Amino acid sequence: MLRNVFGGSTEQKVIDNIKKHIQILFSASGCFKKGLEDWDKDQMYCVADLEREGDSIRREIISTIYEGAFLPFLRTNICRFVEIVDEAFDVLKDASFEFEHLGPTKLDKEIREDCIKIADINQQMCDMLMIAFDTLFNKGDLREKTLAIRIYEKKVDDMKFDLISKLRKKEVKDFWEGRILSDFISYLTHISDVIEDASDYLHIMNLSMR
């Protein structure tokens, strides 16, 4: 849809960079999931590297928009969408940072498996966000894509409550071990909330162009 209305090279540059931004988030989510599966901290360092790359793309997108890309009534919503995607990077990086302070023994098998499932859902949500963004340029039904993202988010919410229940029964050595574990789970389960917020802004952008 956007391509039909805004076919300028400047607008296309922004669109391509937003796609790249989301793709980098997808890759970072994949690194995080792989790091959790293999208990590989090097994969978590990859998350931080990709977050910096994503931040560079975000600055370029915002700069290009305020140099004149898109009509003024669209700029705020597009910028807000990009900022929310960037927030997902930040939360993912925070989760990877907390992971660095966790030892394998601090996540028992059942909790770790749940965390891996959540990380997998988060990555699927990134993929669906890309599909939803592409839908803006075509005649597809955006509602189906945003609904799928909401379903994913609801699933993570349900798993979060179950995880919290399990964590309450887990013994920890001291305050900081409990705090690190709690923060890790909090960041991990918050990523889906942020991606859902981003998908909501796609819907707002879609409505604003009617």
N, C-alpha and C positions, 0 to 999 in steps of 0.2 A: 504493500500500500504506500509506504513512504517513498519507495522508488518511483512510483508513478507520479507522485505529487512533487517530489523534490529530487530532480534528476541532475542537479549541479554537481560538479566535481568536488566542491568543498563538502557538501552534504554526504556524498558517497564516501569521502575520506573518513568522516565521522562514523558513518555506519560500519565501514570495514574495521575501524579501530574498536568500536564497541563489540563487534563480533570477536575480535582478537582478545579483547579484555575478558570476555566470558570464557573463551577457549582456554586462556591462561588459568582462570579460576578452576575450570574443569581439570586441567593438568595438575594444578596444586592439590586439588582434592584427591586425585589419583595417587600422588606422591604420599599424601597423608595416610591414605588407606593402605598402601603398600608398606609404609613404615610401621604401621600398627600390626599388620599381618605378620611381618618378618621381624618385628621389634628391631628395626633398622633406623638408628638416629640420623644416618646420612640422608635418608629419604626425607626426614623432617627438616633438615637444613635446606633441602631443595624447596620446601614450602616457602621459607623465608626469601630465597632467591627469586622465586616466581612472584612473591608478593611485591618485591621491589620493582620487578619488571612490569607488573600490573599497575603499580602506582605511577610509573613513568608514562604508561599508555593513558591512564586517567587524566594526568595533567595535560597531555597533548590533546585529548578529546575536549576538555573544558576550554582550553585556550582557543581551539579552532571554532568552537561554538560561539564564544564571545567575540571572535573576530568577524562574525557575521553569518555563520552557517545556520540555516533554518530560520523560519519566521519567529519573531519575538515571542509569540504566545506558546510556542513549543519548546523554547530553549530551557525554561525552568524545569519542566517535567523530564526532559532528556537528561539534563545535568543531575537532577535528583536520582534518576534511575542509575546513572553511572556511579554516583556517590554511594548508593546502597550496595551495588555490586562490590565496590571497593571496601565497604564495611564487612562484607562476607570474607574478603581476603584477610582483613584485620583479625576477625574472630578465629579464622582457621589458623593464622599464625600464632595467636594466643594459645590455642589448643596444642599446637606443635611445641611451643615453648614449655608448657606444663608437662608435656610428654617427656621432654628431656630430663626432667627431675623425677620421673617415675622409674622404678625398677620393675622388671618382669614379675617379681613376687608381689608387687603392690596391686596388680590386677589379676585376680584369680581367673581361671579358665572361662567360667560362665560370664563374668562381667566383661572380660576381654572380647569374647565372641559377640556379645551384644554391642560393644563399641565398634567392632568391625562392621557389623550389620548397619549401624547408624552411619558410619563413614561411607559405606557403599550407597546408602540412600541419598546422602548428601551429594555424592558425585552424580547419581542419576538425576537429581534435581537440577544440578548445573547443566547437564545435557538437555534436560527438558526446558530450561530457561533459554538456552540457545535456540532450540526449536521454536519456542514461543516468540522470540525476537524475530526469527526468520519469517514467522507467520504474518508479521506486520507488513511484509512486502508482498504477500501473496493473498489469495482469496480464501485461505484456510480459516477454520474456526478457532480464534484465539481462546475462546472460553474453554474449549476442551483441554488445551494445554495448561491454562491456569488452574483448572479443576484438578488436573493430574498432579500439579505441584502442591495444591492444598491437601490432596489425599496423602502424598508423601509426607508432608509436614505433620499431618494428624498421626501418621504411623510413628514418626519420631517422637512426638509428644507422648503417645501411649508407652513407648519403650522407655522414655525418660522417667516416667512415674514408676515403672517397674524397676528401673535401675536404682532410683533413689531408695526404694523399699529395700533392695538388696544391700545397698551401701550402709543403710542404718544398722544392719546386722553384722557388718564387717568390723573386725577389731583393727584399730590403728595404733601405732607406737606412740605418736605424740600429735600435738595440734597441727604442726606443719605438714606432716604426712597426710592427715585428714583434709587439710585445706587444699593441698596440691591436687589430691584425688578429686575433691569436690569441684574445684575450679576447672579441672580437665573435663569432667563430665558436663559441667555447665556450658563451657565453650563449645564442646562437641555437639551438644544438642541445640545450641542457639543458632548454629549455621543455617539450619533449615528454616528458622523463623525469618532470618534476614533474606534468604532467597525467595521466600514467599512474599515478603514486602516488595522485593524487586519486581516480581511477577505482577503484583497489584499495580505498580506504576506503568507496566506495559499496557494494562487495561485502561488506565487513565489516559495514556498517550493515544491509545486507539480511539477513545471517546472524543478526545480533543480535536481529532482530525475529521470528525464527521460533519 
